[in-house]
Amino acid sequence: MSNFAFNNPAFQKQDPRNVATYPGAAGAQTASLAQAGMDAAANAQLEGMYAAPPAGSIETDRMSVEDTVWKTAGLFAILLVTAVVGWVWTLGGVSVDPTAGVSMLPMIVGALGGFVLAMIITFTSRKKVRPALIFAYAAFEGVFVGGISAFFELLYPGIVVQATLATVAVVGVTLALFASGKIRASAKMTKIFMIAMVGYLVFSLLNLGLMWTGINDNAFGLRSVEIMGIPLGLIIGVLVVFMAAYSLVLDFDQIQQGVRNGAPRKYGWVGGFGIMVTVVWLYIEILRIIAIARGSN
């Protein structure tokens, strides 16, 4: 006697005729096909996700090295454009004419505007990043750099190219050493750097005061004083170049830490701002070193 429980087609050989005649078989088959289609679509979606490139800074709204590099390049593009304006404004034309007068106004406007904006950006960026202020800083700094470059080029032809190549070399070597891990920021070195910066700032302000009051009327003030036949400006200048190089290391380290900690993408502007401040400082110092060396000769 057969068991009626086993008469269920689910336990029988799946003959097409049995499946077709079993109540609900068509619905089950349709559901099975639909489920298979959904699985295939899900698998295709997963494969697409694995094959797709990783999410960038725009998708994640997080800081990245690549995005910071592009932001920094944009800031330097603004600086170069306004540097041309500062150059032309200073000389009153596009050519360098030793007999023509120069305007000191671009240097003054650029220096004052850049200093004020730098202070605002430095002390407010922790709460809110304002890219517009950073753009404005790059513009003012460009006017200053173009003005002072034109002035020194008038006195010492070819000096701008020399200073630019030297600046690029220092930045390139510092970046290469940092990228290879051969140089890193440390608490001890940063403390020494800060002490040296304070000392250099005091010296610069004192030297500027002596020059303005006429107490020291040398071309570079105390920097023109010679020690064993070597201008003091050359000795201090070399030390300052090393300080600026370490400042670049601090800038690179700050960007690296921001990327590792998942800082918001907008802080890439702050990283670019820091690099620009340091590179301009480095360029001005090298420009002055070459001018002192050529002047003493």
C-alpha positions in Angstrom: 0.0 0.0 0.0 1.5 3.3 -1.0 2.1 6.2 1.4 0.1 9.2 0.3 2.8 11.6 1.8 5.2 10.6 -1.0 2.6 11.3 -3.6 3.7 15.0 -3.3 5.5 15.9 -6.5 8.3 17.4 -4.5 9.4 13.9 -3.6 8.9 12.5 -7.1 11.1 12.7 -10.1 10.7 16.1 -11.7 9.0 15.1 -14.9 8.0 18.1 -16.8 4.4 16.8 -17.0 4.3 16.4 -13.2 5.6 19.9 -12.5 3.3 21.4 -15.0 0.2 19.8 -13.6 1.1 20.3 -9.9 -0.9 23.2 -8.4 1.3 26.3 -7.9 4.2 24.8 -9.9 4.2 27.6 -12.4 4.3 30.2 -9.7 7.2 28.5 -8.0 9.1 28.2 -11.2 8.6 31.9 -11.9 9.7 32.9 -8.4 12.8 30.7 -8.8 13.7 32.3 -12.1 13.1 35.8 -10.6 15.4 34.9 -7.6 18.1 33.7 -10.0 17.8 36.9 -12.0 18.2 38.9 -8.8 21.2 36.9 -7.7 22.8 37.4 -11.1 22.2 41.2 -10.9 23.6 41.3 -7.4 26.7 39.4 -8.5 27.1 41.7 -11.5 26.8 44.7 -9.2 29.4 43.3 -6.8 31.8 42.6 -9.6 31.3 46.1 -10.9 32.1 47.5 -7.4 35.3 45.4 -7.1 36.3 46.5 -10.7 35.6 50.2 -10.1 38.5 52.4 -8.9 38.6 53.3 -5.2 36.5 56.2 -4.1 38.4 59.5 -4.3 38.4 62.6 -2.2 35.4 64.0 -3.9 33.2 60.9 -3.2 34.4 60.5 0.4 34.9 64.3 1.1 38.1 63.4 2.8 41.5 64.9 2.4 43.9 63.1 0.0 47.5 63.8 -1.2 46.4 64.0 -4.8 43.7 66.5 -4.1 46.0 68.6 -2.0 48.6 68.6 -4.8 46.0 70.0 -7.2 44.9 72.6 -4.7 48.5 73.7 -4.2 49.2 73.8 -7.9 46.1 76.1 -8.3 47.3 78.4 -5.6 50.8 78.7 -7.2 49.1 79.4 -10.6 47.3 82.4 -9.0 50.6 83.5 -7.5 52.4 83.3 -10.9 49.7 85.3 -12.6 49.7 88.1 -10.1 53.5 88.0 -9.9 53.5 89.1 -13.6 51.2 92.0 -12.6 53.6 92.9 -9.7 56.6 92.8 -12.1 55.0 95.0 -14.7 53.6 97.4 -12.1 57.0 97.8 -10.4 58.9 98.5 -13.6 56.2 100.4 -15.4 56.4 98.0 -18.4 57.3 94.5 -19.4 61.0 95.1 -20.0 63.8 95.5 -17.5 65.4 99.0 -18.0 68.2 99.9 -15.7 67.6 103.6 -16.3 63.9 103.4 -15.6 62.5 104.2 -12.2 60.8 101.5 -10.1 57.6 101.6 -8.0 57.8 100.2 -4.5 54.1 100.2 -4.1 53.5 96.6 -5.4 56.0 95.3 -2.8 54.3 97.3 0.0 50.7 96.4 -1.0 51.6 92.8 -1.6 53.5 92.4 1.7 50.9 94.1 3.9 48.0 92.4 2.3 49.7 89.0 2.4 50.7 89.4 6.0 47.2 90.4 7.2 45.6 87.5 5.3 48.2 85.1 6.5 47.4 86.0 10.1 43.7 85.7 9.6 44.0 82.3 7.8 46.5 80.9 10.4 44.3 81.8 13.4 40.9 80.9 12.0 41.4 77.8 9.9 41.0 75.4 12.8 37.4 76.6 13.1 36.5 77.3 9.5 38.5 77.0 6.2 37.9 79.9 3.9 39.3 79.1 0.4 38.5 82.6 -0.8 40.9 84.1 1.8 43.6 81.7 0.7 43.1 82.7 -3.0 43.4 86.3 -2.0 46.6 85.6 0.0 48.1 83.9 -3.1 47.2 86.9 -5.2 48.7 89.4 -2.8 51.8 87.3 -2.3 52.2 87.1 -6.1 52.2 90.9 -6.3 54.8 91.1 -3.6 57.0 88.3 -5.2 56.7 89.9 -8.7 57.6 93.4 -7.3 60.6 92.3 -5.3 61.8 90.1 -8.1 61.7 92.9 -10.6 63.5 95.2 -8.2 66.4 92.7 -7.6 66.5 91.8 -11.3 67.1 95.5 -12.0 70.0 95.6 -9.7 71.5 92.1 -10.4 70.5 90.9 -13.9 69.8 87.1 -14.0 69.3 86.8 -10.2 65.6 85.8 -10.5 66.4 82.8 -12.6 69.2 81.8 -10.2 66.9 82.2 -7.2 64.1 80.2 -8.9 66.3 77.3 -9.8 67.8 77.2 -6.3 64.4 77.2 -4.7 63.1 74.5 -7.0 66.2 72.4 -6.1 65.7 72.8 -2.4 62.0 72.0 -2.6 62.7 69.0 -4.8 65.4 67.5 -2.6 63.3 68.0 0.6 60.3 66.4 -1.0 62.4 63.5 -2.2 63.9 62.9 1.2 60.5 63.1 2.9 58.9 60.7 0.4 61.7 58.2 0.9 61.4 58.4 4.6 64.9 59.6 5.1 63.8 62.8 6.9 60.9 63.2 9.3 59.6 65.8 11.7 60.4 65.2 15.3 59.4 66.9 18.6 63.0 67.7 19.4 63.8 69.2 16.0 60.5 71.1 15.9 61.4 72.7 19.3 64.8 73.7 18.0 63.1 75.1 14.8 60.7 77.2 16.8 63.5 78.7 19.0 65.5 79.5 15.9 62.4 81.1 14.3 61.9 83.4 17.2 65.5 84.4 17.2 65.4 85.0 13.4 62.3 87.1 13.8 63.8 89.3 16.5 67.0 89.8 14.4 64.9 90.7 11.3 62.8 93.2 13.2 65.9 94.8 14.8 67.7 95.0 11.4 64.6 96.5 9.8 64.4 99.1 12.6 68.1 100.1 12.2 67.7 100.5 8.5 64.5 102.6 8.7 66.0 104.9 11.3 69.2 105.3 9.3 71.4 104.0 12.2 72.7 101.3 9.8 72.6 102.6 6.2 74.2 99.5 4.6 72.2 98.0 1.7 71.2 95.0 3.8 71.7 96.4 7.2 73.3 94.1 9.7 73.4 91.4 7.0 76.1 93.5 5.3 78.5 93.3 8.3 81.4 91.1 7.5 82.8 88.4 9.9 86.2 87.2 8.8 85.5 88.6 5.3 82.1 86.8 5.0 79.0 88.9 5.1 76.8 88.0 8.1 73.8 87.8 5.7 75.4 84.8 3.9 75.9 82.9 7.2 72.4 83.6 8.4 71.0 83.0 5.0 72.4 79.5 4.8 70.9 78.7 8.2 67.6 80.1 7.2 67.5 77.9 4.1 67.9 74.9 6.3 65.1 76.3 8.5 62.8 76.7 5.5 63.6 73.2 4.3 62.6 71.8 7.7 59.5 74.0 7.6 58.6 72.2 4.3 59.0 68.9 6.2 56.5 70.1 8.8 54.1 71.1 6.0 54.4 67.7 4.3 54.0 66.0 7.7 50.9 68.0 8.4 49.3 66.9 5.1 50.3 63.3 5.7 48.7 63.3 9.1 45.6 64.9 7.8 45.2 62.2 5.2 45.8 59.4 7.7 43.3 60.9 10.2 40.6 61.3 7.5 40.5 65.1 7.8 37.8 66.9 5.7 38.7 67.5 2.1 38.6 71.3 2.6 41.8 71.1 4.7 43.7 70.5 1.6 43.6 74.2 1.0 45.3 74.7 4.4 48.0 72.3 3.4 48.5 74.2 0.1 48.6 77.5 2.0 51.3 76.2 4.3 53.5 75.0 1.4 53.1 78.4 -0.4 54.1 80.4 2.7 57.2 78.3 3.1 58.2 78.3 -0.6 57.8 82.1 -0.9 59.9 82.5 2.3 62.6 80.2 0.9 62.6 82.1 -2.4 63.0 85.5 -0.8 65.9 84.3 1.4 67.7 82.7 -1.5 67.1 85.9 -3.6 68.7 87.9 -0.7 71.6 85.5 -0.3 72.5 85.7 -4.0 72.2 89.5 -3.9 74.5 89.8 -0.9 77.0 87.5 -2.5 77.0 89.4 -5.8 77.1 92.7 -4.1 80.1 91.8 -2.0 81.9 90.7 -5.2 
